[in-house]
Amino acid sequence: MTRETLLNIVLFAILPATALVAFALDEPFIITLATKAAILALAGVGLNIALGLGGLVSLGHAAFFGLGGYAMGILASHAQSYTPLMETPFLIEGTKSMLVIWGVAIVTSALAALAIGALSLRTTGVYFIMITLAFGQMLYYFAISWPAYGGEDGLSIYVRNEFPGLNTLDPIQFFAIAFGILAIVLFGAGRLAKARFGLALSAARQNAERVETVGLTPFRLRLVAFVISGAVTGLAGALFADLNRFVSPTMFSWHTSGEIMVFVILGGVGRLFGPVAGAALYILLEHTLGGLSEFWHVYLGLLLLLVVLFARGGLIGTIAGREVAHD
């Protein structure tokens, strides 16, 4: 067993261990923090599929995070107000079923990623970064100017949505849902990286010309990765909105995209459990340093600077002692 594998096992156990200890001590707030870390890690895993495997530096993943959140907010708000979503010959109603909401969030985010990716991936470098950022900001301003669903004030959901057989209002049970999804997606991301598609995508990141010579199309590989990445991030957005029972345009903002990227960079770009380490560290810093100063992001910035300058493999790469080659 390698040092990184052992570290991954430890990281995988930290969140449920924290939640169980908090449950035993009757500390629901700590359970909620662990749940938030699991959901943000899920968003980071989504971005890491595009960034770590495909080398796609996207500053627009908040678009998919926000779409997932608004999918939850819109469906749940119509269900709680008993008003139809669309009055057509085929009546479309809201729902409080998490399974249905997740499906809508995934499909909506995937379709958006398909459209955004089809345009953005025709560019490279800083142009790709700016185009993805522009799409996220377009949706941000659209949400602000959408009064039907709260506009700038956002949209509140009074009762958490339902999952078969569980009481989602119980913090430990909602944590189990979020962590279970994170575990499934981590398993899928690991399999994807080792599959032929993942290997071809990694090869396209390193040398697109050589990939073309063997009959593969780097554009298609990157587009598929971008769509998968957007779908996972959208699912995280739906869970995040359900956790807070609130959705607002800030989910679309470039700050959100930056935070998701911070999770990946802190933990280690291309590392399977990098987003888990990064999100857990971010929540820990937010909880501990946030109580000391409202300017705690200064310390986060210093840590990020140190990681970028001296620990290119992130926290996992530093501890494991091996770097993932991206060039």
FENRA-V541736 format. One record per pair of residues at least 6 apart in sequence whose ideal C-beta (glycine too) atoms are under 6 Angstrom apart, sorted by the first residue. I is the first residue (numbers start at 1). J is the second residue. D is the distance in Angstrom with one decimal. If there is no record, write none. Layout:
BEGIN
i->{I & I}
j->{J & J}
d->{D & D}
END
This chain:
BEGIN
i->{3 & 4 & 7 & 7 & 8 & 11 & 11 & 11 & 15 & 15 & 15 & 16 & 18 & 19 & 19 & 19 & 22 & 22 & 23 & 28 & 31 & 31 & 31 & 32 & 33 & 34 & 35 & 35 & 35 & 36 & 37 & 37 & 37 & 38 & 38 & 38 & 39 & 39 & 39 & 39 & 40 & 41 & 41 & 41 & 41 & 42 & 42 & 42 & 43 & 43 & 43 & 43 & 44 & 44 & 44 & 44 & 44 & 45 & 45 & 45 & 46 & 46 & 46 & 47 & 47 & 47 & 48 & 48 & 49 & 49 & 49 & 50 & 50 & 50 & 50 & 50 & 51 & 51 & 52 & 52 & 53 & 53 & 53 & 54 & 54 & 54 & 54 & 55 & 57 & 58 & 59 & 59 & 59 & 59 & 60 & 60 & 60 & 60 & 61 & 61 & 61 & 62 & 62 & 62 & 62 & 62 & 63 & 63 & 63 & 64 & 64 & 64 & 64 & 64 & 65 & 65 & 65 & 65 & 66 & 66 & 67 & 67 & 67 & 67 & 68 & 68 & 68 & 68 & 68 & 68 & 69 & 69 & 69 & 69 & 70 & 71 & 71 & 71 & 71 & 72 & 72 & 72 & 72 & 73 & 73 & 73 & 75 & 75 & 75 & 76 & 76 & 76 & 77 & 78 & 78 & 79 & 79 & 79 & 84 & 84 & 85 & 85 & 85 & 86 & 96 & 96 & 97 & 98 & 98 & 101 & 102 & 102 & 105 & 105 & 105 & 106 & 106 & 106 & 109 & 109 & 109 & 110 & 110 & 110 & 113 & 113 & 113 & 114 & 116 & 117 & 117 & 120 & 120 & 120 & 121 & 121 & 121 & 133 & 136 & 136 & 139 & 140 & 140 & 140 & 143 & 143 & 144 & 144 & 149 & 154 & 154 & 154 & 155 & 156 & 157 & 160 & 160 & 160 & 161 & 163 & 166 & 167 & 168 & 178 & 185 & 190 & 192 & 200 & 200 & 201 & 201 & 203 & 204 & 204 & 204 & 208 & 211 & 241 & 263 & 263 & 263 & 264 & 264 & 266 & 266 & 266 & 266 & 267 & 267 & 267 & 267 & 267 & 267 & 267 & 268 & 268 & 268 & 268 & 268 & 270 & 271 & 274 & 274 & 277 & 277 & 285 & 289 & 289 & 290 & 311 & 313 & 317}
j->{320 & 320 & 319 & 320 & 273 & 273 & 276 & 277 & 34 & 38 & 179 & 179 & 34 & 31 & 34 & 175 & 30 & 31 & 172 & 171 & 171 & 172 & 175 & 171 & 283 & 175 & 175 & 178 & 243 & 283 & 279 & 280 & 283 & 178 & 179 & 182 & 178 & 236 & 239 & 240 & 279 & 182 & 275 & 276 & 279 & 182 & 185 & 236 & 65 & 233 & 236 & 260 & 260 & 263 & 264 & 275 & 279 & 185 & 189 & 275 & 229 & 232 & 233 & 61 & 260 & 264 & 264 & 275 & 225 & 228 & 229 & 56 & 58 & 225 & 226 & 229 & 264 & 269 & 269 & 270 & 198 & 201 & 202 & 201 & 205 & 222 & 225 & 205 & 129 & 132 & 129 & 132 & 133 & 257 & 132 & 133 & 135 & 136 & 233 & 257 & 260 & 136 & 252 & 253 & 256 & 257 & 135 & 136 & 139 & 109 & 113 & 230 & 233 & 234 & 233 & 237 & 251 & 256 & 251 & 252 & 108 & 109 & 112 & 234 & 105 & 109 & 234 & 235 & 237 & 238 & 237 & 241 & 247 & 251 & 247 & 104 & 105 & 108 & 238 & 101 & 238 & 241 & 242 & 155 & 241 & 247 & 94 & 95 & 101 & 96 & 157 & 161 & 155 & 85 & 94 & 94 & 95 & 96 & 91 & 93 & 92 & 93 & 94 & 92 & 161 & 162 & 162 & 161 & 163 & 238 & 235 & 238 & 234 & 235 & 238 & 231 & 234 & 235 & 230 & 231 & 234 & 227 & 230 & 231 & 226 & 227 & 230 & 227 & 135 & 223 & 226 & 128 & 131 & 132 & 219 & 222 & 223 & 254 & 252 & 257 & 252 & 249 & 252 & 253 & 249 & 252 & 152 & 249 & 155 & 246 & 247 & 248 & 247 & 246 & 245 & 168 & 169 & 245 & 242 & 177 & 173 & 173 & 174 & 239 & 232 & 272 & 198 & 216 & 221 & 221 & 225 & 211 & 211 & 218 & 221 & 218 & 218 & 247 & 275 & 278 & 279 & 274 & 275 & 278 & 281 & 307 & 314 & 274 & 275 & 277 & 278 & 314 & 315 & 316 & 274 & 313 & 314 & 316 & 317 & 324 & 316 & 314 & 316 & 315 & 316 & 300 & 296 & 299 & 296 & 318 & 323 & 323}
d->{4.9 & 3.8 & 5.8 & 5.8 & 4.6 & 4.8 & 5.1 & 5.6 & 5.2 & 5.6 & 6.0 & 6.0 & 4.8 & 5.0 & 4.4 & 4.8 & 3.6 & 4.8 & 4.8 & 4.5 & 4.1 & 5.6 & 5.5 & 5.6 & 5.6 & 5.9 & 4.4 & 5.1 & 5.9 & 6.0 & 5.0 & 4.9 & 4.4 & 4.5 & 4.9 & 4.9 & 5.3 & 5.5 & 4.8 & 5.0 & 4.1 & 5.9 & 4.9 & 4.4 & 3.9 & 5.0 & 6.0 & 4.1 & 5.8 & 5.1 & 3.8 & 5.1 & 5.8 & 3.8 & 5.1 & 2.6 & 5.6 & 5.5 & 5.6 & 4.9 & 5.0 & 3.3 & 3.6 & 5.1 & 5.2 & 5.6 & 5.1 & 5.4 & 5.8 & 5.6 & 4.3 & 4.2 & 5.8 & 5.6 & 5.4 & 3.9 & 5.9 & 6.0 & 5.1 & 3.6 & 5.9 & 5.0 & 5.8 & 5.3 & 5.7 & 5.1 & 4.4 & 3.7 & 5.4 & 4.5 & 5.3 & 5.5 & 4.1 & 4.9 & 3.1 & 5.4 & 4.9 & 3.9 & 5.2 & 5.2 & 5.5 & 4.8 & 5.2 & 6.0 & 3.8 & 4.1 & 5.4 & 4.3 & 5.0 & 4.2 & 6.0 & 4.1 & 4.2 & 4.5 & 5.2 & 3.9 & 5.6 & 5.9 & 3.8 & 3.7 & 5.2 & 4.9 & 5.6 & 5.5 & 3.9 & 5.4 & 3.5 & 5.9 & 2.9 & 4.1 & 4.1 & 3.8 & 4.4 & 4.6 & 5.7 & 4.8 & 4.1 & 5.2 & 5.9 & 5.0 & 4.4 & 4.4 & 5.7 & 4.5 & 5.7 & 3.6 & 4.8 & 5.2 & 5.4 & 5.8 & 4.7 & 5.7 & 5.8 & 4.8 & 2.8 & 3.6 & 5.4 & 4.6 & 5.5 & 5.2 & 4.6 & 6.0 & 5.5 & 4.3 & 4.7 & 5.2 & 5.9 & 4.8 & 4.6 & 5.8 & 5.9 & 5.8 & 4.8 & 5.7 & 3.8 & 4.8 & 5.8 & 5.4 & 4.8 & 5.3 & 2.5 & 5.2 & 5.9 & 4.1 & 5.4 & 4.6 & 2.7 & 5.2 & 4.9 & 4.9 & 3.8 & 5.5 & 4.5 & 5.3 & 5.9 & 5.3 & 5.8 & 5.9 & 5.9 & 5.8 & 4.7 & 5.5 & 3.8 & 5.3 & 3.8 & 5.6 & 4.9 & 4.8 & 5.0 & 5.9 & 6.0 & 3.0 & 5.1 & 5.3 & 4.5 & 4.6 & 5.4 & 5.9 & 5.6 & 5.8 & 4.7 & 5.4 & 5.1 & 5.6 & 5.8 & 5.3 & 4.9 & 5.6 & 5.7 & 4.8 & 5.5 & 5.2 & 4.6 & 4.0 & 5.1 & 4.3 & 5.4 & 4.4 & 5.0 & 3.6 & 4.6 & 5.9 & 5.4 & 3.7 & 5.8 & 5.9 & 6.0 & 3.2 & 5.5 & 3.7 & 3.4 & 5.0 & 5.6 & 5.8 & 3.7 & 5.2 & 2.8 & 4.1 & 4.7 & 4.2 & 4.5 & 5.4 & 5.5 & 5.0 & 5.7 & 5.7 & 3.7 & 5.6 & 5.0 & 4.4 & 4.2 & 5.2}
END
